[in-house]
C-alpha cells in the first residue's frame, strides 16, 4: 500500500486511513453516538415558539408549525435547523400577516362598525 508521511513527527498514514499497521478501529462500535440529546429548558427561552414534549425528553413541539420534532441527534442544532427551515419561516410569515383572532370574532359576531 502507498504511504504518505508528514514531517511533524506524526505517524505515517496509509491511503486507506489507518495508522501504522493498526487496521482495526479503537472504538467498540462504529457509527452514530450511543446516547441521545435531551430537550433543554433554556432553548424555550432562546426560541419562545418551542416547548418540551411531555413524556418524551428527546423531542420538542414547535408552536408555529404545530409539529413535534426530534432533538435526539444533534440537540440544539436540530432546533436551529428547524427554526431556519423554509416551512417554519413560511409559517412565521403567515402568522404575522394574519388578522388577530379577537378582531375576527368581534367582526363576525357583532358585525361591522360601519352603519
C-alpha positions as CSV (number, residue, x, y, z in Angstrom):
1,X,0.0,0.0,0.0
2,X,1.1,3.5,-0.7
3,X,2.1,5.5,2.4
4,X,2.2,9.2,3.0
5,X,4.5,10.8,5.6
6,X,4.3,14.1,7.4
7,X,7.3,16.0,8.7
8,X,5.7,17.0,12.0
9,X,6.6,13.7,13.8
10,X,3.2,12.2,13.3
11,X,2.6,8.5,12.5
12,X,2.6,7.6,8.9
13,X,-0.9,7.2,7.5
14,X,-1.8,4.7,4.9
15,X,-4.0,5.5,2.0
16,X,-6.9,3.6,3.5
17,X,-6.9,5.9,6.5
18,X,-5.4,3.5,9.1
19,X,-2.3,4.4,11.1
20,X,0.9,2.4,11.1
21,X,-0.3,-1.1,11.0
22,X,-3.4,-0.7,13.1
23,X,-6.2,-1.7,10.7
24,X,-8.9,-2.2,13.4
25,X,-10.8,0.8,14.9
26,X,-10.1,1.6,18.6
27,X,-13.9,2.2,19.1
28,X,-16.1,-0.7,20.1
29,X,-19.0,0.5,17.9
30,X,-18.8,2.4,14.6
31,X,-21.5,4.8,13.5
32,X,-23.6,7.2,15.4
33,X,-23.2,8.1,19.1
34,X,-24.8,5.8,21.6
35,X,-26.6,8.5,23.6
36,X,-29.4,10.9,22.7
37,X,-29.6,14.6,23.3
38,X,-32.4,15.8,25.6
39,X,-34.5,18.9,25.3
40,X,-33.1,21.7,27.4
41,X,-35.5,24.3,29.1
42,X,-33.1,27.1,28.1
43,X,-34.0,26.5,24.5
44,X,-37.5,27.7,25.2
45,X,-36.1,31.0,26.5
46,X,-33.9,31.4,23.4
47,X,-36.8,30.4,21.0
48,X,-40.2,31.1,22.6
49,X,-42.0,29.2,19.9
50,X,-40.8,25.8,21.1
51,X,-41.8,23.8,24.1
52,X,-40.8,20.4,25.6
53,X,-43.0,17.3,24.8
54,X,-44.3,15.7,27.9
55,X,-43.0,12.1,28.5
56,X,-40.5,12.4,25.6
57,X,-37.3,14.1,26.6
58,X,-35.7,13.9,23.1
59,X,-38.5,15.8,21.3
60,X,-39.8,19.4,21.2
61,X,-43.0,20.9,19.8
62,X,-42.9,24.0,17.5
63,X,-46.0,26.1,18.3
64,X,-45.7,28.0,15.0
65,X,-45.8,24.8,12.8
66,X,-47.8,22.7,15.3
67,X,-45.2,19.9,14.7
68,X,-43.3,17.6,17.0
69,X,-39.6,17.3,16.1
70,X,-36.7,15.3,17.4
71,X,-33.7,16.8,19.1
72,X,-32.1,13.4,19.8
73,X,-29.4,13.5,17.2
74,X,-27.6,16.9,17.4
75,X,-29.6,18.6,20.2
76,X,-29.6,22.4,19.8
77,X,-28.5,22.1,16.1
78,X,-31.7,20.2,15.4
79,X,-33.7,23.1,16.8
80,X,-31.8,25.7,14.8
81,X,-32.2,23.6,11.7
82,X,-36.0,23.6,12.2
83,X,-36.2,27.3,13.0
84,X,-34.2,28.2,9.9
85,X,-36.1,25.8,7.7
86,X,-38.2,27.1,4.8
87,X,-41.5,25.7,6.1
88,X,-41.1,27.2,9.5
89,X,-40.2,30.6,8.0
90,X,-43.3,30.4,5.8
91,X,-45.5,29.6,8.8
92,X,-44.0,32.6,10.7
93,X,-44.7,34.9,7.8
94,X,-48.3,33.6,7.6
95,X,-48.9,34.2,11.3
96,X,-47.5,37.8,11.2
97,X,-49.7,38.6,8.2
98,X,-52.9,37.0,9.7
99,X,-55.5,39.1,11.5
100,X,-55.7,38.6,15.2
101,X,-58.4,36.1,16.3
102,X,-60.0,38.7,18.7
103,X,-60.6,41.0,15.7
104,X,-62.2,38.3,13.6
105,X,-64.5,37.2,16.5
106,X,-65.7,40.8,17.1
107,X,-66.3,41.5,13.4
108,X,-68.1,38.2,12.8
109,X,-70.4,38.2,15.9
110,X,-71.0,41.9,16.4
111,X,-71.0,43.0,12.8
112,X,-69.2,45.8,11.1
113,X,-68.8,49.1,13.0
114,X,-69.9,51.0,9.9
115,X,-73.6,51.5,9.5
